[in-house]
Amino acid sequence: VFDDLPKKGLITWSAMISEYAQHGEGLRSLSLFYQMQRWGIEPDSVTLSSLLKACSSIESMFQGNIVYSYAIEMGYDTSIIVGNALIDMYHKCNDLDETWQTFSQVSKPDCVTWNSIISAFIEDDLSFALFNQMLQNGIMPDQITFLTLTSACASQAMLGIGKQIHARIISESKMN
């Protein structure tokens, strides 16, 4: 269907790039992006975040850095969704230094940003300290936050903290 469309705009290209990225078809996403560029269509922050997700799926920091350079060129380097995707990409490419540096450069981290950094540092026992910092910054946790922390408890055999998180989940659900 996509190939048969007579005219493809940014939304159409971005939707296809995003779909491939979400289904682990990173190379196809990148290929579509290069086709999109040949057609003279400029990406937006949503397209670029999908491309970074595609780079995550193929664990290619090289391609991710090319996409991020393009984001800088286009003025999307301060976009929260690009920043969140970049944090995730560095994490999945096992570069925790770049993950942390990127997180530190996000001017106003949102819940997704915090979830990404908490997830990245599960193995380093920093996830709970980061969670506390998230709360101190006034960011309310969501279901993903609690799921991530529960996973951290399981991987670190921290039953006591796991029970505290479980109690907080119950408390939060009663408030909603």
C-alpha positions in Angstrom: 0.0 0.0 0.0 2.8 2.4 1.0 4.6 1.9 -2.3 1.4 2.5 -4.3 0.7 5.9 -2.7 1.0 8.6 -5.4 2.1 11.3 -2.9 3.8 10.6 0.4 4.2 13.4 3.0 6.1 13.6 6.2 3.4 11.9 8.3 3.2 8.9 5.9 7.0 8.5 5.9 7.2 8.9 9.7 4.4 6.4 10.3 6.2 3.8 8.2 9.6 4.5 9.8 8.0 4.3 13.2 6.2 1.0 12.5 9.4 -0.7 11.3 11.3 0.7 14.3 8.7 -0.5 16.8 8.8 -4.0 15.3 12.6 -4.4 15.4 13.1 -3.6 11.7 15.7 -1.0 12.2 17.5 -1.4 8.9 14.2 -1.0 7.1 13.5 2.2 9.0 16.8 3.6 8.1 16.4 2.6 4.5 13.0 4.4 4.4 14.6 7.5 5.9 17.2 7.6 3.2 14.5 7.2 0.5 12.5 10.0 2.3 15.5 12.3 2.0 15.9 11.5 -1.7 12.3 12.6 -2.1 13.2 15.9 -0.4 11.1 15.3 2.7 12.7 16.8 5.9 12.2 14.8 9.1 10.7 16.2 12.3 11.5 15.3 15.9 9.1 12.4 15.8 10.8 10.9 12.7 14.2 11.4 14.3 13.1 9.7 17.6 11.8 6.8 15.6 15.1 6.5 13.7 17.0 6.5 17.0 14.7 3.7 18.2 15.6 1.9 14.9 19.3 2.3 15.8 18.6 0.9 19.2 16.9 -2.2 17.7 20.0 -2.9 15.6 22.4 -1.7 18.4 24.1 0.7 16.1 25.6 3.6 17.9 27.3 4.6 14.6 24.0 5.0 12.8 22.5 6.6 16.0 25.2 9.2 16.1 24.6 10.0 12.4 20.9 10.5 13.2 21.7 12.6 16.2 24.1 14.8 14.1 21.2 15.3 11.7 18.9 16.2 14.7 21.5 18.8 15.8 21.7 20.2 12.2 17.9 20.5 12.1 17.6 22.1 15.5 15.9 19.1 17.2 18.8 18.3 19.6 16.8 20.0 22.5 13.6 18.1 21.7 12.5 16.0 24.7 11.4 13.1 22.5 14.8 13.1 20.7 16.6 13.2 24.0 14.6 10.3 25.4 15.2 8.2 22.3 18.9 9.1 22.4 19.1 8.0 26.1 17.4 4.7 25.2 19.7 4.2 22.2 22.9 4.7 24.2 21.6 2.4 26.9 20.7 -0.4 24.5 24.1 0.0 22.8 25.7 -0.5 26.3 27.3 3.0 26.5 26.3 4.1 30.0 28.6 7.1 30.0 26.9 8.5 27.0 23.5 7.5 28.5 24.3 9.5 31.6 25.8 12.4 29.8 22.7 12.7 27.5 20.4 12.5 30.5 22.3 15.2 32.2 21.8 17.5 29.2 18.0 17.2 29.2 16.9 20.5 30.5 13.5 19.4 31.8 13.3 15.6 32.1 9.8 14.1 32.0 8.6 10.8 33.3 9.8 9.0 30.2 13.2 10.5 30.6 13.4 9.3 34.2 12.1 5.9 33.3 14.8 5.6 30.6 17.6 6.5 33.0 16.3 4.3 35.8 16.1 1.4 33.4 19.6 2.0 32.2 21.1 1.8 35.6 19.3 -1.2 37.1 22.4 -3.3 37.0 24.5 -0.6 38.7 22.2 -0.3 41.8 21.5 3.3 41.0 17.9 2.9 39.9 16.5 3.5 43.4 18.6 6.6 44.0 17.5 7.9 40.6 13.9 7.1 41.5 14.2 9.2 44.7 15.8 12.0 42.7 12.9 11.8 40.3 10.4 12.2 43.2 12.5 15.1 44.6 12.2 16.8 41.2 8.4 16.6 41.4 8.0 14.0 38.6 5.2 11.5 39.4 6.0 7.9 38.6 3.9 6.0 36.2 3.2 2.3 35.6 6.5 1.9 33.6 8.4 3.4 36.5 7.0 0.9 38.9 7.5 -2.0 36.5 11.1 -1.0 36.0 11.7 -0.8 39.8 10.0 -4.1 40.4 12.4 -5.6 37.8 15.3 -4.0 39.6 14.2 -5.6 42.9 14.0 -9.0 41.2 17.4 -8.7 39.6 19.0 -7.4 42.9 17.1 -9.7 45.2 15.8 -6.8 47.2 12.6 -8.1 48.7 12.1 -5.3 51.3 12.3 -2.5 48.7 10.1 -4.6 46.4 7.4 -4.7 49.1 7.7 -0.9 49.6 7.2 -0.4 45.9 4.3 -2.7 45.9 2.7 -0.7 48.7 3.3 2.5 46.8 1.6 1.0 43.7 -1.4 0.1 45.8 -1.5 3.6 47.3 -1.2 5.3 43.9 -3.9 3.1 42.4 -6.3 4.1 45.3 -5.6 7.8 44.6 -6.5 7.4 40.9 
